[in-house]
Amino acid sequence: MMNFKKGLAALAGIVAVGALASPSYAQGSGVRISAQRAQALHECSVRAARYPQYLWGNQEIYTYRACMAEHGQPE
């Protein structure tokens, strides 16, 4: 019975560490982006939204990538 408790405690510890490393935990990191990048992200997302993947296949991502390149921004 003692081994079961140790295993259960180890599993609980692993789950706790995994929860702290989840993407939702990193959202509050306070990363700042420039106004130019924010504008490019918005404009390119709107432009790419005209081509949903379920209708147009890869056209959505190609449009987004081309738009970001026009603005001189990385994807």
N, C-alpha and C positions, 0 to 999 in steps of 0.2 A: 504494500500500500504506500510505502514511503517513496518508492520510485515513481509512482503515478503522480504524486503531489509535486515532486521535483520537475517532472516533465510538463505538468500543467502550469507550473510557475514559469518555466522557461518559455513555454508557448505564449503566455500572457505578456512576458517581457518583450518577445519578438513582435507581437501585435502592437504593443505600445510604441516601440521604436519605429515600426512601419507607419503608424498613424502620424508620428511627428515628421516623417520624411515625405508625406503625401504632398501632391501639388497644391492642394488647398492651403496647406500651411505656408507655402512660399508666396502666396498672393499678397500678403501684407508686407512685402519687402521694401516698398517705397521706391521702386525703380522709376526714374524720371526719363521722359523722352522729349525731344525737341518739338517745338510747335510745327516745324516743317514736316517732321516724320509723322506726327499725329494727323496732320492734314492729308499727307500722302496715303496713310493707312485708311483713312476714312474714304477718300475719293476712290482709291483703287478697290476697296471692298464694295462700294456702291456700284462701280463699273462692272466688277466681276459678278455681282449678284444677278445681273441680267441673264446670265448663262448657268442655270442650275445644272449640277452634274448629272442628275437623273434624266435630263433632256438633251444636254449638249456634250456629255462626256468630259473630256479634259479641257474644253474651251474655257471654263471658269478659271482654272489655275493658270493657264497660259495668258489670259487677259490680265489677271492680277499681277503676274510676274512682269509682263511687259509694261504695265502701268508703273510699277515700283521702279523699274529700270529707267523709265522716262523721267521720274522724279529724282533719280540718282540715289535711291535708297535700297538697302539690302532687303530681301524678302522678309 
